[in-house]
Amino acid sequence: MSISNFGNFAFVAGNADALGLSSVTFTATKTAAAPGIGFGMAAATASAEGGNGIAPLAIATTAGAAEGGNITSSHTGTFSIDFEYGPKPVSVAISLTFVSTHGFEPLGVNSLIHDAYSSLGSSILIS
């Protein structure tokens, strides 16, 4: 799990489970945030090998959320394949999630800069 917050918020998580005679799992998450932008990425993979009457099982899931900006995007994709036949059946699962948001809230830094320039311009008198 990974979280970033700098005015904009991004959260991602990943989980991988595998059951079989031989199994491998991997998860990775990364988030970053700066004024006006927040993004995150999660990846999970699981692989299991069965045999001797034992069926393999591989499950990979990812999720995420982002908010705080004017434009927010989130995409999740999951791929799973099972090779059930042969002396060593195999199960593989992969999941990816990408989230992002950008822009400022109405009371964010952008409006503070706008207010500062507006008051500066109104205080200058031209004769």
C-alpha positions as CSV (number, residue, x, y, z in Angstrom):
1,M,0.0,0.0,0.0
2,S,1.2,3.5,-0.8
3,I,-0.2,6.9,0.0
4,S,0.8,10.5,-1.1
5,N,-0.8,13.8,-0.1
6,F,0.3,17.3,-1.1
7,G,-3.0,19.0,-1.6
8,N,-4.0,16.2,-4.0
9,F,-4.4,12.7,-2.7
10,A,-3.4,9.3,-4.3
11,F,-3.8,5.9,-2.8
12,V,-3.0,2.5,-4.3
13,A,-2.8,-1.1,-3.0
14,G,-2.0,-4.5,-4.4
15,N,-2.4,-8.1,-3.3
16,A,-1.2,-11.4,-4.8
17,D,-2.0,-14.9,-3.5
18,A,-0.9,-18.2,-5.0
19,L,-1.5,-21.8,-4.0
20,G,0.2,-24.9,-5.5
21,L,3.3,-27.1,-5.3
22,S,5.4,-24.2,-6.4
23,S,4.2,-20.5,-6.2
24,V,5.6,-17.0,-6.7
25,T,3.9,-13.7,-5.8
26,F,5.0,-10.1,-6.2
27,T,3.4,-6.7,-5.5
28,A,4.6,-3.2,-6.0
29,T,3.1,0.2,-5.3
30,K,4.3,3.8,-5.8
31,T,2.7,7.2,-5.3
32,A,3.8,10.7,-5.7
33,A,2.3,14.1,-5.1
34,A,3.2,17.7,-5.6
35,P,1.2,20.9,-5.6
36,G,-1.5,20.4,-8.3
37,I,-0.8,16.8,-9.1
38,G,-1.0,13.3,-7.5
39,F,-0.6,9.9,-9.1
40,G,-0.1,6.3,-8.2
41,M,0.6,2.9,-9.7
42,A,0.1,-0.6,-8.3
43,A,1.1,-4.0,-9.8
44,A,0.5,-7.5,-8.6
45,T,1.5,-10.8,-10.1
46,A,0.9,-14.4,-8.9
47,S,2.0,-17.7,-10.4
48,A,1.3,-21.2,-9.2
49,E,2.3,-24.6,-10.5
50,G,0.3,-27.7,-9.6
51,G,0.8,-31.4,-10.0
52,N,0.1,-34.8,-8.4
53,G,-3.6,-34.0,-8.5
54,I,-3.2,-30.6,-6.9
55,A,-4.8,-27.8,-8.9
56,P,-2.9,-24.4,-8.9
57,L,-4.6,-21.2,-7.9
58,A,-3.3,-17.6,-8.6
59,I,-5.1,-14.4,-7.6
60,A,-3.8,-10.9,-8.2
61,T,-5.8,-7.7,-7.3
62,T,-5.0,-4.0,-7.3
63,A,-7.1,-0.9,-6.4
64,G,-6.6,2.8,-6.0
65,A,-8.1,6.2,-5.7
66,A,-7.1,9.8,-6.3
67,E,-8.8,13.0,-5.5
68,G,-8.2,16.7,-4.9
69,G,-7.8,17.9,-8.5
70,N,-10.1,19.1,-11.2
71,I,-9.4,16.1,-13.5
72,T,-9.1,12.6,-12.0
73,S,-8.4,9.4,-13.9
74,S,-8.3,5.7,-12.8
75,H,-7.7,2.6,-14.8
76,T,-7.5,-1.0,-13.6
77,G,-6.7,-4.1,-15.7
78,T,-6.6,-7.7,-14.6
79,F,-5.4,-10.7,-16.7
80,S,-5.6,-14.3,-15.6
81,I,-4.8,-17.5,-17.5
82,D,-4.9,-21.1,-16.4
83,F,-3.2,-24.0,-18.2
84,E,-5.1,-26.8,-16.6
85,Y,-3.9,-29.8,-18.7
86,G,-0.6,-31.7,-18.7
87,P,1.6,-33.1,-16.0
88,K,2.1,-29.7,-14.4
89,P,-0.9,-27.3,-14.6
90,V,-0.1,-23.6,-14.2
91,S,-2.2,-20.6,-13.1
92,V,-1.0,-17.0,-13.6
93,A,-2.7,-13.7,-12.7
94,I,-1.6,-10.1,-13.3
95,S,-3.3,-6.9,-12.2
96,L,-2.3,-3.2,-12.8
97,T,-3.9,0.0,-11.5
98,F,-3.0,3.6,-12.4
99,V,-4.6,6.6,-10.8
100,S,-3.9,10.3,-11.3
101,T,-5.4,13.7,-10.5
102,H,-4.3,17.2,-11.4
103,G,-5.4,20.8,-10.9
104,F,-6.1,22.8,-7.8
105,E,-9.2,23.0,-5.6
106,P,-11.0,26.3,-5.6
107,L,-9.4,27.4,-2.4
108,G,-5.9,26.1,-3.4
109,V,-2.7,27.8,-4.2
110,N,-3.9,28.8,-7.7
111,S,-6.7,31.0,-6.2
112,L,-4.3,32.5,-3.6
113,I,-1.9,33.6,-6.4
114,H,-4.8,35.0,-8.4
115,D,-6.0,37.0,-5.4
116,A,-2.5,38.4,-4.7
117,Y,-2.1,39.6,-8.3
118,S,-5.7,41.0,-8.4
119,S,-5.0,43.1,-5.3
120,L,-1.6,44.2,-6.6
121,G,-3.2,45.5,-9.8
122,S,-5.9,47.4,-8.0
123,S,-3.4,49.2,-5.8
124,I,-1.5,50.7,-8.7
125,L,-2.7,54.2,-9.7
126,I,-1.9,55.4,-13.2
127,S,-2.0,59.2,-13.6
